[in-house]
Amino acid sequence: MNLLAVFQDYIIKSLAFLNLKAEGIPSGWQEKVTVTLTRDPSHGDLATNVAMILAKPLGYSPKALAEQLST
């Protein structure tokens, strides 16, 4: 298992722990989550698309959801 896969698994398990059962969350969202290296080091080391996947079903903007998830 590579390091990106470890972080991807951690993100999915962390969000599953939050018990995301809100209406409108697409089933199988876990399979859509990716973790990649950032292209620009000033943006950090890793990036994930989880906020883009879950923002609309949860009623947030992707930026607002990302900010909540990062705290």
C-alpha positions as CSV (number, residue, x, y, z in Angstrom):
1,M,0.0,0.0,0.0
2,N,1.5,3.4,-1.0
3,L,1.4,6.5,1.1
4,L,-1.4,8.2,-1.0
5,A,-3.6,5.1,-0.5
6,V,-3.0,5.3,3.3
7,F,-4.1,8.9,3.4
8,Q,-7.1,8.1,1.2
9,D,-8.2,5.3,3.5
10,Y,-7.7,7.6,6.5
11,I,-9.9,10.3,5.0
12,I,-12.7,7.8,4.1
13,K,-12.6,6.2,7.5
14,S,-12.6,9.6,9.2
15,L,-15.6,10.8,7.3
16,A,-17.4,7.5,7.8
17,F,-16.8,8.0,11.6
18,L,-18.7,11.3,11.3
19,N,-21.7,9.1,10.3
20,L,-22.5,10.9,7.1
21,K,-26.1,9.8,6.5
22,A,-27.5,13.1,5.3
23,E,-30.1,12.9,2.7
24,G,-28.8,13.2,-0.8
25,I,-25.3,11.9,-0.2
26,P,-24.5,9.7,-3.2
27,S,-24.0,6.0,-2.4
28,G,-20.5,4.9,-3.3
29,W,-18.9,8.3,-2.6
30,Q,-16.0,6.5,-1.0
31,E,-14.9,5.1,-4.4
32,K,-14.8,8.6,-5.8
33,V,-12.4,10.0,-3.2
34,T,-8.8,10.5,-4.5
35,V,-5.7,11.8,-2.8
36,T,-2.9,13.2,-5.0
37,L,0.3,15.1,-4.6
38,T,-0.2,18.9,-5.2
39,R,1.3,20.4,-8.3
40,D,2.3,23.6,-6.4
41,P,4.2,23.0,-3.1
42,S,2.8,26.3,-1.7
43,H,-0.6,24.5,-1.6
44,G,0.7,21.8,0.7
45,D,1.8,18.2,0.1
46,L,-1.5,16.4,-0.6
47,A,-4.8,17.2,-2.1
48,T,-8.2,15.4,-2.0
49,N,-11.4,15.8,-3.9
50,V,-13.7,14.9,-0.9
51,A,-15.0,18.4,-0.5
52,M,-16.0,18.6,-4.2
53,I,-17.8,15.2,-3.9
54,L,-19.8,15.9,-0.7
55,A,-20.3,19.7,-0.7
56,K,-23.5,19.9,-2.8
57,P,-25.3,16.9,-1.2
58,L,-24.5,18.4,2.3
59,G,-25.6,21.9,1.3
60,Y,-22.2,23.5,1.5
61,S,-19.8,25.2,-0.9
62,P,-16.7,23.1,-1.5
63,K,-14.6,25.7,0.2
64,A,-16.8,25.9,3.3
65,L,-16.9,22.1,3.6
66,A,-13.1,21.9,3.2
67,E,-12.6,24.5,5.9
68,Q,-14.9,22.5,8.2
69,L,-13.2,19.2,7.5
70,S,-9.7,20.7,8.0
71,T,-10.4,21.8,11.6
